[in-house]
Amino acid sequence: MSDPAQNDTTDQEPRTIYCMHCGTAASEDDYACDRCGERVYIPDPSRVPPLGFTSCMHCATVNEAHASYCANCAAEIDQSARISPDGANAAPDDRGASFDSDRESNRSSDRQSGGYRIGSGTFNPSQWGLPRRSKATSSRDNENPTPQEIQRWNWSAFILGPIWGIVHGLWWTILGFLPLLPLPPTLRSIGFIVLFGVMVILGLKGNEMAWRSKQWESPEKFLAVQQRWATWSIVFAIGALVALILFLLGQS
């Protein structure tokens, strides 16, 4: 005959849930994940948040839209069904047969943008400081091609040369500083040739090299940073031109 006291203790043991951010096991009595510090809980399906839910295709548990792992079974949310902000109250016809045919294309576009399908739009979690839905493609992953939109000539890399290269983690561009060293005239001339070669290489391939050498959130973020660099390179070029004109006027 079983002990009633022992049964009560067993019934009161907290069940295991999982962090929706990293998938680490936790107790439902825990407040935050021991691994990443994110809040651990099972969302209440009766309270639909503005961004809607993500449904786990493995166990059908609803999870927050930004979840990467199911809070109930720790399955990755890549294979999932999106639930609109209207939640369970949405009419079944709203999803209809077109949902099955469009779901795969939606997943593909979501993976590329790092966002989630919410109704008819896309929510990008990085805009709100939330973790990405899936493990985003790393700019350092050699198996993934360089985005087409950044394969262009980079004027800021050409103008600033080794300065731009070192800041972007391309340490070999330090060779461009050879003309600044106290070298004999012949070696100094070679140094200027090396500097010009570094500038041309960075202008042609600087974007691709910088994309691979550092961790970038997205091509759009990379191009935004390069736009700021372009502004400063123009200021630098104008300042250098003015200094050269003043120097030539002083020599005449």
C-alpha positions, 0 to 999 in steps of 0.5 A: 500500500502506498504512503499518502504522504509520499504521493502528496510530495510527488504530486507537488514536485514542480514539472520541468519546462524549457527556456524558450530562448536557449532550450535549457531545462528548468523548473516551473518554479524558476524565474529565469534560465540558469544559462541565458537569464531569460524568463522561463514560463509556459505562456497562457493561451487565453491571453494572446499577446499583440504579436501572437503565438508560435505553435510547436508542431511537435507537442502543439504547445503555444509559445511566444512569437520570439521563442526559438525552443518550445517551453514544453518539449524543447523542440526547435520552433523552426518547424512550427505554425504561426498563430495570428494575434487573434489567437484561437478566436481567429476564424479557421477560414482565415488560415484555410487551404492557402496556409498549407500552400504558402507556409513553406514560402513564408518559412523561407522568407522568415529564415532569410530576414530572421523574423516571424510571420505575424498575420500578413506581415513580418516581425523582426525581433532585432528591432525590439531587442529580442532574440532571433527566431532561429540561429541566424546565419553567421557572417563568419560561416564559410558555407554561406555565400557573401550577400549580393548587396554588399558585393560592391566597390567601397570608396571609404575602404579605398580612401582610408585604406589601412585605417578602414582595414584594421578597424574591420579586423583585416590586420594584413592592411597594416602593410599600408603604413610602410611609407610612414616608416623611416625607410631609404628612398627606394624602400619608401617608394615600394611602400607607396606602391604597397599602400596603393595596392592595399587601397585598391584591394580594399576598394574591390574586395573590402566589403566581402573581407570585412563581412567574413572577418567580423560578426554582422547582424545583417547585410542591412546593418553592414551597409549602414555602418559603411554609409557612416564610414563613407561620410567620414572618408569624404570629410577626410578626403576634403581635408587632405585636399585642402591641406595639399593645396595650402602646402603647394601655395606655401611652396610657391 
